[in-house]
Amino acid sequence: MNMASIGATADNNGGNKNSQVNRPEWVRLPKPGQHCNITGLGRSFLAKLVREGKVDSISLRERGAKKGVRLIRYDSLMAFIEKMGRLNKEDA
């Protein structure tokens, strides 16, 4: 199972099958020492964004389990990246 694309994909083109764009609904926090295969951002940076509330995320774990899987909402992550890009352009 490709954990980078957990969940449903979205149709961003109003149902037009010829120009359908598939994107993940959720992105899994990469394993330690690895980077996100969508954004290239490292685990520690993404975890910091989650801790600071800059991106939306959920943790999936079974009742009583110590460990789970952290998922970041794709739209929230892309919005953060877009915002940072705009701010950097303004500062330049």
PyMOL Python script that loads the backbone (N, CA, C, O; Angstrom):
from pymol import cmd

cmd.read_pdbstr("""\
ATOM      1  N   MET A   1       0.840  -1.189   0.000  1.00  0.00           N
ATOM      2  CA  MET A   1       0.000   0.000   0.000  1.00  0.00           C
ATOM      3  C   MET A   1       0.874   1.238   0.000  1.00  0.00           C
ATOM      4  O   MET A   1       1.792   1.333   0.815  1.00  0.00           O
ATOM      5  N   ASN A   2       0.625   2.175  -0.874  1.00  0.00           N
ATOM      6  CA  ASN A   2       1.362   3.421  -0.937  1.00  0.00           C
ATOM      7  C   ASN A   2       0.846   4.350   0.149  1.00  0.00           C
ATOM      8  O   ASN A   2      -0.242   4.910   0.014  1.00  0.00           O
ATOM      9  N   MET A   3       1.602   4.524   1.217  1.00  0.00           N
ATOM     10  CA  MET A   3       1.148   5.306   2.370  1.00  0.00           C
ATOM     11  C   MET A   3       1.123   6.796   2.079  1.00  0.00           C
ATOM     12  O   MET A   3       0.504   7.550   2.830  1.00  0.00           O
ATOM     13  N   ALA A   4       1.782   7.251   1.001  1.00  0.00           N
ATOM     14  CA  ALA A   4       1.768   8.675   0.680  1.00  0.00           C
ATOM     15  C   ALA A   4       0.412   9.097   0.139  1.00  0.00           C
ATOM     16  O   ALA A   4       0.089  10.285   0.130  1.00  0.00           O
ATOM     17  N   SER A   5      -0.378   8.143  -0.310  1.00  0.00           N
ATOM     18  CA  SER A   5      -1.666   8.507  -0.892  1.00  0.00           C
ATOM     19  C   SER A   5      -2.814   7.838  -0.148  1.00  0.00           C
ATOM     20  O   SER A   5      -3.779   7.382  -0.761  1.00  0.00           O
ATOM     21  N   ILE A   6      -2.704   7.783   1.166  1.00  0.00           N
ATOM     22  CA  ILE A   6      -3.771   7.199   1.975  1.00  0.00           C
ATOM     23  C   ILE A   6      -5.038   7.996   1.781  1.00  0.00           C
ATOM     24  O   ILE A   6      -4.998   9.225   1.717  1.00  0.00           O
ATOM     25  N   GLY A   7      -6.143   7.324   1.689  1.00  0.00           N
ATOM     26  CA  GLY A   7      -7.429   8.006   1.565  1.00  0.00           C
ATOM     27  C   GLY A   7      -7.838   8.163   0.117  1.00  0.00           C
ATOM     28  O   GLY A   7      -7.197   7.654  -0.803  1.00  0.00           O
ATOM     29  N   ALA A   8      -8.909   8.875  -0.045  1.00  0.00           N
ATOM     30  CA  ALA A   8      -9.455   9.076  -1.373  1.00  0.00           C
ATOM     31  C   ALA A   8      -8.680  10.138  -2.124  1.00  0.00           C
ATOM     32  O   ALA A   8      -8.061  11.020  -1.529  1.00  0.00           O
ATOM     33  N   THR A   9      -8.726  10.038  -3.439  1.00  0.00           N
ATOM     34  CA  THR A   9      -8.144  11.094  -4.255  1.00  0.00           C
ATOM     35  C   THR A   9      -9.255  12.050  -4.654  1.00  0.00           C
ATOM     36  O   THR A   9     -10.432  11.688  -4.677  1.00  0.00           O
ATOM     37  N   ALA A  10      -8.872  13.242  -4.959  1.00  0.00           N
ATOM     38  CA  ALA A  10      -9.865  14.261  -5.293  1.00  0.00           C
ATOM     39  C   ALA A  10      -9.887  14.524  -6.780  1.00  0.00           C
ATOM     40  O   ALA A  10      -8.865  14.408  -7.457  1.00  0.00           O
ATOM     41  N   ASP A  11     -11.032  14.871  -7.276  1.00  0.00           N
ATOM     42  CA  ASP A  11     -11.203  15.264  -8.660  1.00  0.00           C
ATOM     43  C   ASP A  11     -11.305  16.782  -8.662  1.00  0.00           C
ATOM     44  O   ASP A  11     -12.320  17.340  -8.245  1.00  0.00           O
ATOM     45  N   ASN A  12     -10.267  17.443  -9.126  1.00  0.00           N
ATOM     46  CA  ASN A  12     -10.206  18.901  -9.092  1.00  0.00           C
ATOM     47  C   ASN A  12     -10.794  19.555 -10.331  1.00  0.00           C
ATOM     48  O   ASN A  12     -10.688  20.771 -10.493  1.00  0.00           O
ATOM     49  N   ASN A  13     -11.409  18.780 -11.201  1.00  0.00           N
ATOM     50  CA  ASN A  13     -11.877  19.323 -12.462  1.00  0.00           C
ATOM     51  C   ASN A  13     -13.368  19.100 -12.685  1.00  0.00           C
ATOM     52  O   ASN A  13     -13.806  18.907 -13.819  1.00  0.00           O
ATOM     53  N   GLY A  14     -14.133  19.127 -11.629  1.00  0.00           N
ATOM     54  CA  GLY A  14     -15.576  19.031 -11.761  1.00  0.00           C
ATOM     55  C   GLY A  14     -16.074  17.754 -12.400  1.00  0.00           C
ATOM     56  O   GLY A  14     -17.138  17.750 -13.019  1.00  0.00           O
ATOM     57  N   GLY A  15     -15.333  16.673 -12.264  1.00  0.00           N
ATOM     58  CA  GLY A  15     -15.787  15.397 -12.798  1.00  0.00           C
ATOM     59  C   GLY A  15     -15.384  15.141 -14.240  1.00  0.00           C
ATOM     60  O   GLY A  15     -15.745  14.102 -14.792  1.00  0.00           O
ATOM     61  N   ASN A  16     -14.651  16.046 -14.870  1.00  0.00           N
ATOM     62  CA  ASN A  16     -14.195  15.848 -16.234  1.00  0.00           C
ATOM     63  C   ASN A  16     -13.097  14.788 -16.229  1.00  0.00           C
ATOM     64  O   ASN A  16     -11.971  15.063 -15.816  1.00  0.00           O
ATOM     65  N   LYS A  17     -13.421  13.585 -16.684  1.00  0.00           N
ATOM     66  CA  LYS A  17     -12.496  12.452 -16.608  1.00  0.00           C
ATOM     67  C   LYS A  17     -11.269  12.638 -17.497  1.00  0.00           C
ATOM     68  O   LYS A  17     -10.222  12.056 -17.215  1.00  0.00           O
ATOM     69  N   ASN A  18     -11.369  13.428 -18.559  1.00  0.00           N
ATOM     70  CA  ASN A  18     -10.244  13.611 -19.465  1.00  0.00           C
ATOM     71  C   ASN A  18      -9.130  14.452 -18.856  1.00  0.00           C
ATOM     72  O   ASN A  18      -7.970  14.301 -19.240  1.00  0.00           O
ATOM     73  N   SER A  19      -9.451  15.321 -17.929  1.00  0.00           N
ATOM     74  CA  SER A  19      -8.428  16.176 -17.338  1.00  0.00           C
ATOM     75  C   SER A  19      -8.388  16.002 -15.826  1.00  0.00           C
ATOM     76  O   SER A  19      -8.052  16.936 -15.098  1.00  0.00           O
ATOM     77  N   GLN A  20      -8.727  14.816 -15.357  1.00  0.00           N
ATOM     78  CA  GLN A  20      -8.764  14.550 -13.927  1.00  0.00           C
ATOM     79  C   GLN A  20      -7.358  14.584 -13.335  1.00  0.00           C
ATOM     80  O   GLN A  20      -6.422  14.013 -13.894  1.00  0.00           O
ATOM     81  N   VAL A  21      -7.226  15.258 -12.206  1.00  0.00           N
ATOM     82  CA  VAL A  21      -5.967  15.332 -11.490  1.00  0.00           C
ATOM     83  C   VAL A  21      -6.126  14.562 -10.185  1.00  0.00           C
ATOM     84  O   VAL A  21      -6.969  14.900  -9.354  1.00  0.00           O
ATOM     85  N   ASN A  22      -5.318  13.534 -10.014  1.00  0.00           N
ATOM     86  CA  ASN A  22      -5.375  12.760  -8.782  1.00  0.00           C
ATOM     87  C   ASN A  22      -4.344  13.303  -7.811  1.00  0.00           C
ATOM     88  O   ASN A  22      -3.194  13.545  -8.176  1.00  0.00           O
ATOM     89  N   ARG A  23      -4.760  13.486  -6.595  1.00  0.00           N
ATOM     90  CA  ARG A  23      -3.870  13.932  -5.539  1.00  0.00           C
ATOM     91  C   ARG A  23      -4.307  13.245  -4.265  1.00  0.00           C
ATOM     92  O   ARG A  23      -5.476  12.888  -4.119  1.00  0.00           O
ATOM     93  N   PRO A  24      -3.385  13.056  -3.345  1.00  0.00           N
ATOM     94  CA  PRO A  24      -3.767  12.406  -2.099  1.00  0.00           C
ATOM     95  C   PRO A  24      -4.582  13.338  -1.222  1.00  0.00           C
ATOM     96  O   PRO A  24      -4.429  14.557  -1.297  1.00  0.00           O
ATOM     97  N   GLU A  25      -5.427  12.784  -0.409  1.00  0.00           N
ATOM     98  CA  GLU A  25      -6.163  13.563   0.585  1.00  0.00           C
ATOM     99  C   GLU A  25      -5.274  13.771   1.814  1.00  0.00           C
ATOM    100  O   GLU A  25      -5.344  14.805   2.479  1.00  0.00           O
ATOM    101  N   TRP A  26      -4.431  12.762   2.103  1.00  0.00           N
ATOM    102  CA  TRP A  26      -3.550  12.781   3.257  1.00  0.00           C
ATOM    103  C   TRP A  26      -2.143  12.393   2.831  1.00  0.00           C
ATOM    104  O   TRP A  26      -1.961  11.628   1.884  1.00  0.00           O
ATOM    105  N   VAL A  27      -1.149  12.923   3.535  1.00  0.00           N
ATOM    106  CA  VAL A  27       0.256  12.582   3.304  1.00  0.00           C
ATOM    107  C   VAL A  27       0.804  12.023   4.604  1.00  0.00           C
ATOM    108  O   VAL A  27       0.635  12.628   5.663  1.00  0.00           O
ATOM    109  N   ARG A  28       1.453  10.885   4.531  1.00  0.00           N
ATOM    110  CA  ARG A  28       2.005  10.274   5.745  1.00  0.00           C
ATOM    111  C   ARG A  28       3.302  10.975   6.146  1.00  0.00           C
ATOM    112  O   ARG A  28       4.137  11.289   5.297  1.00  0.00           O
ATOM    113  N   LEU A  29       3.459  11.215   7.437  1.00  0.00           N
ATOM    114  CA  LEU A  29       4.707  11.748   7.955  1.00  0.00           C
ATOM    115  C   LEU A  29       5.798  10.725   7.637  1.00  0.00           C
ATOM    116  O   LEU A  29       5.657   9.553   7.987  1.00  0.00           O
ATOM    117  N   PRO A  30       6.886  11.148   6.977  1.00  0.00           N
ATOM    118  CA  PRO A  30       7.917  10.177   6.589  1.00  0.00           C
ATOM    119  C   PRO A  30       8.581   9.520   7.801  1.00  0.00           C
ATOM    120  O   PRO A  30       8.513  10.028   8.920  1.00  0.00           O
ATOM    121  N   LYS A  31       9.211   8.398   7.552  1.00  0.00           N
ATOM    122  CA  LYS A  31       9.962   7.710   8.604  1.00  0.00           C
ATOM    123  C   LYS A  31      11.201   8.537   8.952  1.00  0.00           C
ATOM    124  O   LYS A  31      11.657   9.341   8.139  1.00  0.00           O
ATOM    125  N   PRO A  32      11.748   8.344  10.152  1.00  0.00           N
ATOM    126  CA  PRO A  32      12.946   9.106  10.554  1.00  0.00           C
ATOM    127  C   PRO A  32      14.062   8.992   9.517  1.00  0.00           C
ATOM    128  O   PRO A  32      14.353   7.907   9.015  1.00  0.00           O
ATOM    129  N   GLY A  33      14.675  10.126   9.210  1.00  0.00           N
ATOM    130  CA  GLY A  33      15.772  10.156   8.242  1.00  0.00           C
ATOM    131  C   GLY A  33      15.325  10.228   6.799  1.00  0.00           C
ATOM    132  O   GLY A  33      16.163  10.288   5.900  1.00  0.00           O
ATOM    133  N   GLN A  34      14.012  10.223   6.552  1.00  0.00           N
ATOM    134  CA  GLN A  34      13.507  10.271   5.184  1.00  0.00           C
ATOM    135  C   GLN A  34      12.777  11.581   4.937  1.00  0.00           C
ATOM    136  O   GLN A  34      12.498  12.346   5.861  1.00  0.00           O
ATOM    137  N   HIS A  35      12.473  11.822   3.659  1.00  0.00           N
ATOM    138  CA  HIS A  35      11.768  13.026   3.252  1.00  0.00           C
ATOM    139  C   HIS A  35      10.437  12.663   2.616  1.00  0.00           C
ATOM    140  O   HIS A  35      10.252  11.552   2.119  1.00  0.00           O
ATOM    141  N   CYS A  36       9.522  13.607   2.637  1.00  0.00           N
ATOM    142  CA  CYS A  36       8.218  13.434   2.000  1.00  0.00           C
ATOM    143  C   CYS A  36       8.427  13.253   0.502  1.00  0.00           C
ATOM    144  O   CYS A  36       9.138  14.037  -0.127  1.00  0.00           O
ATOM    145  N   ASN A  37       7.812  12.225  -0.070  1.00  0.00           N
ATOM    146  CA  ASN A  37       7.999  11.973  -1.496  1.00  0.00           C
ATOM    147  C   ASN A  37       7.186  12.935  -2.370  1.00  0.00           C
ATOM    148  O   ASN A  37       7.325  12.908  -3.593  1.00  0.00           O
ATOM    149  N   ILE A  38       6.354  13.771  -1.779  1.00  0.00           N
ATOM    150  CA  ILE A  38       5.577  14.746  -2.544  1.00  0.00           C
ATOM    151  C   ILE A  38       6.241  16.118  -2.508  1.00  0.00           C
ATOM    152  O   ILE A  38       6.368  16.777  -3.540  1.00  0.00           O
ATOM    153  N   THR A  39       6.667  16.551  -1.313  1.00  0.00           N
ATOM    154  CA  THR A  39       7.212  17.899  -1.159  1.00  0.00           C
ATOM    155  C   THR A  39       8.723  17.933  -1.028  1.00  0.00           C
ATOM    156  O   THR A  39       9.343  18.960  -1.301  1.00  0.00           O
ATOM    157  N   GLY A  40       9.329  16.819  -0.613  1.00  0.00           N
ATOM    158  CA  GLY A  40      10.760  16.791  -0.364  1.00  0.00           C
ATOM    159  C   GLY A  40      11.133  17.318   1.016  1.00  0.00           C
ATOM    160  O   GLY A  40      12.315  17.371   1.358  1.00  0.00           O
ATOM    161  N   LEU A  41      10.146  17.707   1.810  1.00  0.00           N
ATOM    162  CA  LEU A  41      10.411  18.222   3.148  1.00  0.00           C
ATOM    163  C   LEU A  41      10.744  17.076   4.095  1.00  0.00           C
ATOM    164  O   LEU A  41      10.208  15.976   3.967  1.00  0.00           O
ATOM    165  N   GLY A  42      11.628  17.344   5.038  1.00  0.00           N
ATOM    166  CA  GLY A  42      12.057  16.330   5.990  1.00  0.00           C
ATOM    167  C   GLY A  42      11.035  16.085   7.090  1.00  0.00           C
ATOM    168  O   GLY A  42      10.159  16.911   7.346  1.00  0.00           O
ATOM    169  N   ARG A  43      11.168  14.943   7.728  1.00  0.00           N
ATOM    170  CA  ARG A  43      10.263  14.550   8.809  1.00  0.00           C
ATOM    171  C   ARG A  43      10.249  15.572   9.942  1.00  0.00           C
ATOM    172  O   ARG A  43       9.178  15.942  10.423  1.00  0.00           O
ATOM    173  N   SER A  44      11.427  16.035  10.376  1.00  0.00           N
ATOM    174  CA  SER A  44      11.475  16.945  11.521  1.00  0.00           C
ATOM    175  C   SER A  44      10.808  18.277  11.197  1.00  0.00           C
ATOM    176  O   SER A  44      10.146  18.855  12.059  1.00  0.00           O
ATOM    177  N   PHE A  45      10.969  18.771   9.981  1.00  0.00           N
ATOM    178  CA  PHE A  45      10.321  20.027   9.599  1.00  0.00           C
ATOM    179  C   PHE A  45       8.803  19.846   9.550  1.00  0.00           C
ATOM    180  O   PHE A  45       8.059  20.698  10.037  1.00  0.00           O
ATOM    181  N   LEU A  46       8.346  18.741   8.966  1.00  0.00           N
ATOM    182  CA  LEU A  46       6.904  18.479   8.909  1.00  0.00           C
ATOM    183  C   LEU A  46       6.329  18.303  10.314  1.00  0.00           C
ATOM    184  O   LEU A  46       5.238  18.794  10.606  1.00  0.00           O
ATOM    185  N   ALA A  47       7.060  17.606  11.182  1.00  0.00           N
ATOM    186  CA  ALA A  47       6.596  17.410  12.561  1.00  0.00           C
ATOM    187  C   ALA A  47       6.500  18.749  13.287  1.00  0.00           C
ATOM    188  O   ALA A  47       5.591  18.957  14.091  1.00  0.00           O
ATOM    189  N   LYS A  48       7.425  19.649  13.009  1.00  0.00           N
ATOM    190  CA  LYS A  48       7.389  20.987  13.603  1.00  0.00           C
ATOM    191  C   LYS A  48       6.141  21.750  13.144  1.00  0.00           C
ATOM    192  O   LYS A  48       5.487  22.419  13.943  1.00  0.00           O
ATOM    193  N   LEU A  49       5.821  21.644  11.856  1.00  0.00           N
ATOM    194  CA  LEU A  49       4.612  22.297  11.330  1.00  0.00           C
ATOM    195  C   LEU A  49       3.370  21.763  12.034  1.00  0.00           C
ATOM    196  O   LEU A  49       2.454  22.524  12.346  1.00  0.00           O
ATOM    197  N   VAL A  50       3.339  20.464  12.281  1.00  0.00           N
ATOM    198  CA  VAL A  50       2.205  19.838  12.981  1.00  0.00           C
ATOM    199  C   VAL A  50       2.127  20.365  14.413  1.00  0.00           C
ATOM    200  O   VAL A  50       1.065  20.790  14.866  1.00  0.00           O
ATOM    201  N   ARG A  51       3.259  20.336  15.122  1.00  0.00           N
ATOM    202  CA  ARG A  51       3.287  20.796  16.523  1.00  0.00           C
ATOM    203  C   ARG A  51       2.845  22.247  16.660  1.00  0.00           C
ATOM    204  O   ARG A  51       2.151  22.602  17.612  1.00  0.00           O
ATOM    205  N   GLU A  52       3.246  23.085  15.707  1.00  0.00           N
ATOM    206  CA  GLU A  52       2.924  24.513  15.752  1.00  0.00           C
ATOM    207  C   GLU A  52       1.533  24.816  15.202  1.00  0.00           C
ATOM    208  O   GLU A  52       1.101  25.969  15.212  1.00  0.00           O
ATOM    209  N   GLY A  53       0.834  23.792  14.725  1.00  0.00           N
ATOM    210  CA  GLY A  53      -0.516  23.981  14.212  1.00  0.00           C
ATOM    211  C   GLY A  53      -0.575  24.676  12.864  1.00  0.00           C
ATOM    212  O   GLY A  53      -1.606  25.243  12.500  1.00  0.00           O
ATOM    213  N   LYS A  54       0.521  24.637  12.122  1.00  0.00           N
ATOM    214  CA  LYS A  54       0.566  25.309  10.816  1.00  0.00           C
ATOM    215  C   LYS A  54      -0.022  24.461   9.702  1.00  0.00           C
ATOM    216  O   LYS A  54      -0.326  24.975   8.625  1.00  0.00           O
ATOM    217  N   VAL A  55      -0.185  23.171   9.949  1.00  0.00           N
ATOM    218  CA  VAL A  55      -0.846  22.264   9.008  1.00  0.00           C
ATOM    219  C   VAL A  55      -1.807  21.379   9.788  1.00  0.00           C
ATOM    220  O   VAL A  55      -1.599  21.134  10.976  1.00  0.00           O
ATOM    221  N   ASP A  56      -2.852  20.901   9.133  1.00  0.00           N
ATOM    222  CA  ASP A  56      -3.828  20.013   9.757  1.00  0.00           C
ATOM    223  C   ASP A  56      -3.313  18.584   9.699  1.00  0.00           C
ATOM    224  O   ASP A  56      -2.766  18.152   8.685  1.00  0.00           O
ATOM    225  N   SER A  57      -3.491  17.856  10.792  1.00  0.00           N
ATOM    226  CA  SER A  57      -3.057  16.466  10.808  1.00  0.00           C
ATOM    227  C   SER A  57      -3.934  15.653  11.746  1.00  0.00           C
ATOM    228  O   SER A  57      -4.666  16.191  12.576  1.00  0.00           O
ATOM    229  N   ILE A  58      -3.838  14.351  11.589  1.00  0.00           N
ATOM    230  CA  ILE A  58      -4.502  13.413  12.484  1.00  0.00           C
ATOM    231  C   ILE A  58      -3.520  12.296  12.803  1.00  0.00           C
ATOM    232  O   ILE A  58      -2.571  12.050  12.058  1.00  0.00           O
ATOM    233  N   SER A  59      -3.763  11.629  13.915  1.00  0.00           N
ATOM    234  CA  SER A  59      -2.965  10.465  14.282  1.00  0.00           C
ATOM    235  C   SER A  59      -3.887   9.258  14.322  1.00  0.00           C
ATOM    236  O   SER A  59      -4.904   9.260  15.015  1.00  0.00           O
ATOM    237  N   LEU A  60      -3.524   8.242  13.579  1.00  0.00           N
ATOM    238  CA  LEU A  60      -4.292   6.999  13.566  1.00  0.00           C
ATOM    239  C   LEU A  60      -3.561   5.979  14.428  1.00  0.00           C
ATOM    240  O   LEU A  60      -2.405   5.645  14.166  1.00  0.00           O
ATOM    241  N   ARG A  61      -4.228   5.499  15.431  1.00  0.00           N
ATOM    242  CA  ARG A  61      -3.652   4.432  16.255  1.00  0.00           C
ATOM    243  C   ARG A  61      -4.779   3.659  16.908  1.00  0.00           C
ATOM    244  O   ARG A  61      -5.863   4.187  17.157  1.00  0.00           O
ATOM    245  N   GLU A  62      -4.501   2.423  17.172  1.00  0.00           N
ATOM    246  CA  GLU A  62      -5.492   1.585  17.821  1.00  0.00           C
ATOM    247  C   GLU A  62      -5.541   1.899  19.305  1.00  0.00           C
ATOM    248  O   GLU A  62      -4.545   2.310  19.900  1.00  0.00           O
ATOM    249  N   ARG A  63      -6.701   1.702  19.889  1.00  0.00           N
ATOM    250  CA  ARG A  63      -6.888   1.961  21.314  1.00  0.00           C
ATOM    251  C   ARG A  63      -5.838   1.208  22.124  1.00  0.00           C
ATOM    252  O   ARG A  63      -5.653   0.002  21.962  1.00  0.00           O
ATOM    253  N   GLY A  64      -5.161   1.937  22.989  1.00  0.00           N
ATOM    254  CA  GLY A  64      -4.139   1.342  23.840  1.00  0.00           C
ATOM    255  C   GLY A  64      -2.757   1.272  23.211  1.00  0.00           C
ATOM    256  O   GLY A  64      -1.783   0.975  23.902  1.00  0.00           O
ATOM    257  N   ALA A  65      -2.652   1.535  21.928  1.00  0.00           N
ATOM    258  CA  ALA A  65      -1.352   1.472  21.255  1.00  0.00           C
ATOM    259  C   ALA A  65      -0.519   2.702  21.594  1.00  0.00           C
ATOM    260  O   ALA A  65      -1.056   3.800  21.738  1.00  0.00           O
ATOM    261  N   LYS A  66       0.784   2.521  21.720  1.00  0.00           N
ATOM    262  CA  LYS A  66       1.683   3.633  22.001  1.00  0.00           C
ATOM    263  C   LYS A  66       2.054   4.380  20.729  1.00  0.00           C
ATOM    264  O   LYS A  66       2.312   5.583  20.760  1.00  0.00           O
ATOM    265  N   LYS A  67       2.081   3.674  19.625  1.00  0.00           N
ATOM    266  CA  LYS A  67       2.484   4.276  18.361  1.00  0.00           C
ATOM    267  C   LYS A  67       1.320   4.252  17.381  1.00  0.00           C
ATOM    268  O   LYS A  67       0.424   3.412  17.463  1.00  0.00           O
ATOM    269  N   GLY A  68       1.365   5.199  16.456  1.00  0.00           N
ATOM    270  CA  GLY A  68       0.356   5.263  15.412  1.00  0.00           C
ATOM    271  C   GLY A  68       0.965   5.814  14.146  1.00  0.00           C
ATOM    272  O   GLY A  68       2.185   5.811  13.981  1.00  0.00           O
ATOM    273  N   VAL A  69       0.126   6.282  13.259  1.00  0.00           N
ATOM    274  CA  VAL A  69       0.552   6.865  11.991  1.00  0.00           C
ATOM    275  C   VAL A  69       0.063   8.306  11.959  1.00  0.00           C
ATOM    276  O   VAL A  69      -1.127   8.555  12.152  1.00  0.00           O
ATOM    277  N   ARG A  70       0.956   9.256  11.720  1.00  0.00           N
ATOM    278  CA  ARG A  70       0.597  10.672  11.618  1.00  0.00           C
ATOM    279  C   ARG A  70       0.346  10.992  10.147  1.00  0.00           C
ATOM    280  O   ARG A  70       1.200  10.759   9.291  1.00  0.00           O
ATOM    281  N   LEU A  71      -0.842  11.531   9.870  1.00  0.00           N
ATOM    282  CA  LEU A  71      -1.215  11.934   8.519  1.00  0.00           C
ATOM    283  C   LEU A  71      -1.434  13.440   8.488  1.00  0.00           C
ATOM    284  O   LEU A  71      -2.057  14.007   9.386  1.00  0.00           O
ATOM    285  N   ILE A  72      -0.918  14.077   7.450  1.00  0.00           N
ATOM    286  CA  ILE A  72      -1.063  15.522   7.263  1.00  0.00           C
ATOM    287  C   ILE A  72      -2.008  15.746   6.093  1.00  0.00           C
ATOM    288  O   ILE A  72      -1.869  15.118   5.043  1.00  0.00           O
ATOM    289  N   ARG A  73      -2.967  16.640   6.279  1.00  0.00           N
ATOM    290  CA  ARG A  73      -3.907  16.940   5.199  1.00  0.00           C
ATOM    291  C   ARG A  73      -3.163  17.629   4.057  1.00  0.00           C
ATOM    292  O   ARG A  73      -2.521  18.661   4.253  1.00  0.00           O
ATOM    293  N   TYR A  74      -3.259  17.046   2.871  1.00  0.00           N
ATOM    294  CA  TYR A  74      -2.556  17.524   1.682  1.00  0.00           C
ATOM    295  C   TYR A  74      -2.857  19.002   1.404  1.00  0.00           C
ATOM    296  O   TYR A  74      -1.936  19.791   1.191  1.00  0.00           O
ATOM    297  N   ASP A  75      -4.142  19.378   1.406  1.00  0.00           N
ATOM    298  CA  ASP A  75      -4.515  20.765   1.097  1.00  0.00           C
ATOM    299  C   ASP A  75      -3.898  21.749   2.074  1.00  0.00           C
ATOM    300  O   ASP A  75      -3.475  22.834   1.678  1.00  0.00           O
ATOM    301  N   SER A  76      -3.843  21.386   3.329  1.00  0.00           N
ATOM    302  CA  SER A  76      -3.274  22.250   4.351  1.00  0.00           C
ATOM    303  C   SER A  76      -1.763  22.421   4.143  1.00  0.00           C
ATOM    304  O   SER A  76      -1.229  23.517   4.314  1.00  0.00           O
ATOM    305  N   LEU A  77      -1.085  21.340   3.775  1.00  0.00           N
ATOM    306  CA  LEU A  77       0.352  21.399   3.518  1.00  0.00           C
ATOM    307  C   LEU A  77       0.650  22.254   2.291  1.00  0.00           C
ATOM    308  O   LEU A  77       1.572  23.070   2.312  1.00  0.00           O
ATOM    309  N   MET A  78      -0.128  22.071   1.221  1.00  0.00           N
ATOM    310  CA  MET A  78       0.085  22.864   0.010  1.00  0.00           C
ATOM    311  C   MET A  78      -0.224  24.348   0.251  1.00  0.00           C
ATOM    312  O   MET A  78       0.446  25.219  -0.304  1.00  0.00           O
ATOM    313  N   ALA A  79      -1.232  24.634   1.075  1.00  0.00           N
ATOM    314  CA  ALA A  79      -1.564  26.019   1.408  1.00  0.00           C
ATOM    315  C   ALA A  79      -0.417  26.665   2.185  1.00  0.00           C
ATOM    316  O   ALA A  79      -0.084  27.826   1.945  1.00  0.00           O
ATOM    317  N   PHE A  80       0.189  25.925   3.113  1.00  0.00           N
ATOM    318  CA  PHE A  80       1.323  26.444   3.868  1.00  0.00           C
ATOM    319  C   PHE A  80       2.486  26.760   2.930  1.00  0.00           C
ATOM    320  O   PHE A  80       3.094  27.825   3.031  1.00  0.00           O
ATOM    321  N   ILE A  81       2.796  25.839   2.019  1.00  0.00           N
ATOM    322  CA  ILE A  81       3.910  26.043   1.084  1.00  0.00           C
ATOM    323  C   ILE A  81       3.635  27.254   0.199  1.00  0.00           C
ATOM    324  O   ILE A  81       4.528  28.070  -0.029  1.00  0.00           O
ATOM    325  N   GLU A  82       2.413  27.375  -0.298  1.00  0.00           N
ATOM    326  CA  GLU A  82       2.035  28.512  -1.140  1.00  0.00           C
ATOM    327  C   GLU A  82       2.185  29.828  -0.371  1.00  0.00           C
ATOM    328  O   GLU A  82       2.707  30.810  -0.899  1.00  0.00           O
ATOM    329  N   LYS A  83       1.725  29.834   0.868  1.00  0.00           N
ATOM    330  CA  LYS A  83       1.816  31.038   1.695  1.00  0.00           C
ATOM    331  C   LYS A  83       3.277  31.434   1.901  1.00  0.00           C
ATOM    332  O   LYS A  83       3.620  32.611   1.792  1.00  0.00           O
ATOM    333  N   MET A  84       4.136  30.466   2.196  1.00  0.00           N
ATOM    334  CA  MET A  84       5.550  30.754   2.400  1.00  0.00           C
ATOM    335  C   MET A  84       6.191  31.294   1.115  1.00  0.00           C
ATOM    336  O   MET A  84       7.053  32.172   1.163  1.00  0.00           O
ATOM    337  N   GLY A  85       5.764  30.762  -0.022  1.00  0.00           N
ATOM    338  CA  GLY A  85       6.266  31.252  -1.300  1.00  0.00           C
ATOM    339  C   GLY A  85       5.893  32.714  -1.538  1.00  0.00           C
ATOM    340  O   GLY A  85       6.709  33.506  -2.008  1.00  0.00           O
ATOM    341  N   ARG A  86       4.648  33.059  -1.205  1.00  0.00           N
ATOM    342  CA  ARG A  86       4.208  34.452  -1.377  1.00  0.00           C
ATOM    343  C   ARG A  86       4.957  35.383  -0.435  1.00  0.00           C
ATOM    344  O   ARG A  86       5.364  36.474  -0.833  1.00  0.00           O
ATOM    345  N   LEU A  87       5.142  34.956   0.819  1.00  0.00           N
ATOM    346  CA  LEU A  87       5.856  35.787   1.786  1.00  0.00           C
ATOM    347  C   LEU A  87       7.300  36.011   1.372  1.00  0.00           C
ATOM    348  O   LEU A  87       7.831  37.109   1.537  1.00  0.00           O
ATOM    349  N   ASN A  88       7.939  34.978   0.835  1.00  0.00           N
ATOM    350  CA  ASN A  88       9.321  35.096   0.396  1.00  0.00           C
ATOM    351  C   ASN A  88       9.449  36.037  -0.800  1.00  0.00           C
ATOM    352  O   ASN A  88      10.441  36.758  -0.911  1.00  0.00           O
ATOM    353  N   LYS A  89       8.464  36.040  -1.694  1.00  0.00           N
ATOM    354  CA  LYS A  89       8.475  36.958  -2.841  1.00  0.00           C
ATOM    355  C   LYS A  89       8.352  38.412  -2.373  1.00  0.00           C
ATOM    356  O   LYS A  89       9.001  39.311  -2.907  1.00  0.00           O
ATOM    357  N   GLU A  90       7.503  38.616  -1.363  1.00  0.00           N
ATOM    358  CA  GLU A  90       7.311  39.959  -0.835  1.00  0.00           C
ATOM    359  C   GLU A  90       8.568  40.485  -0.164  1.00  0.00           C
ATOM    360  O   GLU A  90       8.847  41.682  -0.228  1.00  0.00           O
ATOM    361  N   ASP A  91       9.338  39.601   0.483  1.00  0.00           N
ATOM    362  CA  ASP A  91      10.556  39.998   1.181  1.00  0.00           C
ATOM    363  C   ASP A  91      11.718  40.258   0.229  1.00  0.00           C
ATOM    364  O   ASP A  91      12.675  40.942   0.591  1.00  0.00           O
ATOM    365  N   ALA A  92      11.642  39.720  -0.983  1.00  0.00           N
ATOM    366  CA  ALA A  92      12.757  39.829  -1.929  1.00  0.00           C
ATOM    367  C   ALA A  92      12.893  41.208  -2.521  1.00  0.00           C
ATOM    368  O   ALA A  92      13.787  41.447  -3.333  1.00  0.00           O
TER     369      ALA A  92
END
""", "prot")
cmd.dss("prot")
cmd.show_as("cartoon", "prot")
cmd.util.cbc("prot")
cmd.orient("prot")
